[in-house]
Amino acid sequence: MARLQPANAGWYRRAIRIRRSPLRMPAIGFAMRPARPSTYRFSVRVPFVLATALLALGACKEPPRPQRAAPVVSVKPAGKGPLPYVVIANGEVEANRTVAVQSLVSGMITNVAIAEGDEVREGQTILQIDARPFRAELDRVRGTLARDEAQLARARGDSARFAGLAKDGYITKQALDQAFADASALGATVAADRAAVQRAQLDLDNTTIRAPISGRTGQLAIKAGNLVRAQADPPLVTINELRPVLVRFSVPERDFVEMRARAGLDKPLTVSVRPNAGDSSRTTSGTLTFINNMVDRATGSVLLKARVENQDRNLWPGQFVTVGLELSVDSNAVTVPPEAVVTSAVGSFVYVLEDGKAKRVIVKVGRQSGTVMKIESGLNGGEQVIVEGQNRLSDGAKVELRTAAPAGGGRGGRAGRAGGAAGGKDSSATPKEKTP
């Protein structure tokens, strides 16, 4: 320590005191107090001040922050190939033909030849009505017809004889005209009798009720011994044709305009039908057969129907299904998973993995078809597009590729830095996983 006291001291004396604290930087205090006019004393502890200041600066220096780990992402290659233009709509299955069977004659049911839910063929006997009254009626009109036919034959013979006698003048012309009139009247009576015979025969035939179409029967409304009336409600049984079936669905007007532009109105378009319930993976193909001739003003849609063969009976009348109407096929469409597209205020973009870094690429998004989305511009196909972890990325950020879990069921570690992964390199080229 050195103390200097000049000969000509000033009005004030300065003392420099150094206080050292273990938790903060050394504080340098200045104390000013009046002194004798004739003296000025300046005190400095130079070596101790410098050493303490250096130690304090070294102790207060912040430790280096740990480097943030690179985000872990998953990638999928952008596809390129044919992409069908499919319009998705909700539909309902209906029978190709439905017949509500009713009796054409009144009588008592004597036999029910089918059970509920049976498969029937066209012309197969399903019900039998007591035929005895109708058979008796047929015999009666047949007898009447035979009697009238005999009278007609006699009247025609009399007319022929009267015509010969009238030439010789043995009978009057009035008697001849009466003979011809009687023969004509009997001819009309015979014709009416023949019609009655046909009607009686038809009623007798209608006592046996046959299936008008092939299909599956529904619930029976009658049993043996019940009395039925002709053409009375409810129907005896309903038969639905299940092979083929029709699928009724509606498409919005904008899709209808697209359909006309791509395929017209007379082209037999392909339709895929998938049940909404049950095994939804089973898809059945059909053909568009009907387009309504007007747009529904209430819904702004157009009614369409497709014919499906339904040989495996995968579809059932009244069932709700999802219909895919294929309009055309884009031959070289670039597609990515929908989750890869990020939408912002300035537009849509995707992250592409190049040399271990995420590169932001502005894209123009087209339509979505199933599990892929069409990219109109921005990608050429084959790029490694990031599909998971985009929310933590920025343009040019380094990333790591996610690896699958090991076969033993343990937690999958992170892969090494993804440098060169954009070129479709194998995952074995990445550095080894870190051992926790």
Secondary structure in CASP SS format (residue, H / E / C, confidence):
PFRMAT SS
TARGET T0000
AUTHOR 0000-0000-0000
METHOD secondary structure of the structure
MODEL  1
M C 1.00
A E 1.00
R E 1.00
L E 1.00
Q C 1.00
P C 1.00
A C 1.00
N C 1.00
A C 1.00
G C 1.00
W C 1.00
Y E 1.00
R E 1.00
R E 1.00
A E 1.00
I E 1.00
R E 1.00
I E 1.00
R E 1.00
R C 1.00
S C 1.00
P C 1.00
L C 1.00
R C 1.00
M C 1.00
P C 1.00
A E 1.00
I E 1.00
G E 1.00
F E 1.00
A E 1.00
M E 1.00
R E 1.00
P E 1.00
A C 1.00
R C 1.00
P C 1.00
S C 1.00
T C 1.00
Y C 1.00
R C 1.00
F E 1.00
S E 1.00
V E 1.00
R C 1.00
V H 1.00
P H 1.00
F H 1.00
V H 1.00
L H 1.00
A H 1.00
T H 1.00
A H 1.00
L H 1.00
L H 1.00
A H 1.00
L H 1.00
G H 1.00
A H 1.00
C H 1.00
K C 1.00
E C 1.00
P C 1.00
P C 1.00
R C 1.00
P C 1.00
Q C 1.00
R C 1.00
A C 1.00
A C 1.00
P C 1.00
V E 1.00
V E 1.00
S E 1.00
V E 1.00
K E 1.00
P E 1.00
A C 1.00
G E 1.00
K E 1.00
G E 1.00
P E 1.00
L E 1.00
P E 1.00
Y E 1.00
V E 1.00
V E 1.00
I E 1.00
A E 1.00
N E 1.00
G E 1.00
E E 1.00
V E 1.00
E E 1.00
A E 1.00
N C 1.00
R C 1.00
T E 1.00
V E 1.00
A E 1.00
V E 1.00
Q C 1.00
S C 1.00
L C 1.00
V C 1.00
S C 1.00
G E 1.00
M E 1.00
I E 1.00
T E 1.00
N E 1.00
V E 1.00
A C 1.00
I C 1.00
A C 1.00
E C 1.00
G C 1.00
D C 1.00
E E 1.00
V E 1.00
R C 1.00
E C 1.00
G C 1.00
Q C 1.00
T E 1.00
I E 1.00
L E 1.00
Q E 1.00
I E 1.00
D C 1.00
A C 1.00
R H 1.00
P H 1.00
F H 1.00
R H 1.00
A H 1.00
E H 1.00
L H 1.00
D H 1.00
R H 1.00
V H 1.00
R H 1.00
G H 1.00
T H 1.00
L H 1.00
A H 1.00
R H 1.00
D H 1.00
E H 1.00
A H 1.00
Q H 1.00
L H 1.00
A H 1.00
R H 1.00
A H 1.00
R H 1.00
G H 1.00
D H 1.00
S H 1.00
A H 1.00
R H 1.00
F H 1.00
A H 1.00
G H 1.00
L H 1.00
A H 1.00
K H 1.00
D H 1.00
G C 1.00
Y C 1.00
I C 1.00
T C 1.00
K H 1.00
Q H 1.00
A H 1.00
L H 1.00
D H 1.00
Q H 1.00
A H 1.00
F H 1.00
A H 1.00
D H 1.00
A H 1.00
S H 1.00
A H 1.00
L H 1.00
G H 1.00
A H 1.00
T H 1.00
V H 1.00
A H 1.00
A H 1.00
D H 1.00
R H 1.00
A H 1.00
A H 1.00
V H 1.00
Q H 1.00
R H 1.00
A H 1.00
Q H 1.00
L H 1.00
D H 1.00
L H 1.00
D H 1.00
N H 1.00
T C 1.00
T E 1.00
I E 1.00
R E 1.00
A C 1.00
P C 1.00
I C 1.00
S C 1.00
G E 1.00
R E 1.00
T E 1.00
G C 1.00
Q C 1.00
L C 1.00
A C 1.00
I C 1.00
K C 1.00
A C 1.00
G C 1.00
N C 1.00
L E 1.00
V E 1.00
R C 1.00
A C 1.00
Q C 1.00
A C 1.00
D C 1.00
P C 1.00
P C 1.00
L C 1.00
V E 1.00
T E 1.00
I E 1.00
N E 1.00
E C 1.00
L C 1.00
R C 1.00
P C 1.00
V E 1.00
L E 1.00
V E 1.00
R E 1.00
F E 1.00
S E 1.00
V E 1.00
P E 1.00
E H 1.00
R H 1.00
D H 1.00
F H 1.00
V H 1.00
E H 1.00
M H 1.00
R H 1.00
A H 1.00
R H 1.00
A H 1.00
G C 1.00
L C 1.00
D C 1.00
K C 1.00
P C 1.00
L C 1.00
T E 1.00
V E 1.00
S E 1.00
V E 1.00
R E 1.00
P E 1.00
N C 1.00
A C 1.00
G C 1.00
D C 1.00
S C 1.00
S C 1.00
R C 1.00
T C 1.00
T E 1.00
S E 1.00
G E 1.00
T E 1.00
L E 1.00
T E 1.00
F E 1.00
I E 1.00
N C 1.00
N C 1.00
M C 1.00
V C 1.00
D E 1.00
R C 1.00
A C 1.00
T C 1.00
G C 1.00
S E 1.00
V E 1.00
L E 1.00
L E 1.00
K E 1.00
A E 1.00
R E 1.00
V E 1.00
E C 1.00
N C 1.00
Q C 1.00
D C 1.00
R C 1.00
N C 1.00
L C 1.00
W C 1.00
P C 1.00
G C 1.00
Q C 1.00
F E 1.00
V E 1.00
T E 1.00
V E 1.00
G E 1.00
L E 1.00
E E 1.00
L E 1.00
S E 1.00
V E 1.00
D E 1.00
S E 1.00
N E 1.00
A E 1.00
V E 1.00
T E 1.00
V E 1.00
P C 1.00
P H 1.00
E H 1.00
A H 1.00
V C 1.00
V E 1.00
T E 1.00
S E 1.00
A C 1.00
V C 1.00
G E 1.00
S E 1.00
F E 1.00
V E 1.00
Y E 1.00
V E 1.00
L E 1.00
E E 1.00
D C 1.00
G C 1.00
K E 1.00
A E 1.00
K E 1.00
R E 1.00
V E 1.00
I E 1.00
V E 1.00
K E 1.00
V E 1.00
G E 1.00
R E 1.00
Q E 1.00
S E 1.00
G C 1.00
T C 1.00
V E 1.00
M E 1.00
K E 1.00
I E 1.00
E E 1.00
S E 1.00
G C 1.00
L C 1.00
N C 1.00
G C 1.00
G C 1.00
E C 1.00
Q E 1.00
V E 1.00
I E 1.00
V E 1.00
E E 1.00
G C 1.00
Q H 1.00
N H 1.00
R H 1.00
L C 1.00
S C 1.00
D C 1.00
G C 1.00
A C 1.00
K E 1.00
V C 1.00
E E 1.00
L E 1.00
R E 1.00
T C 1.00
A C 1.00
A C 1.00
P C 1.00
A C 1.00
G C 1.00
G C 1.00
G C 1.00
R C 1.00
G C 1.00
G C 1.00
R E 1.00
A E 1.00
G E 1.00
R E 1.00
A C 1.00
G C 1.00
G C 1.00
A H 1.00
A H 1.00
G H 1.00
G C 1.00
K C 1.00
D C 1.00
S H 1.00
S H 1.00
A H 1.00
T C 1.00
P C 1.00
K C 1.00
E C 1.00
K C 1.00
T C 1.00
P C 1.00
END
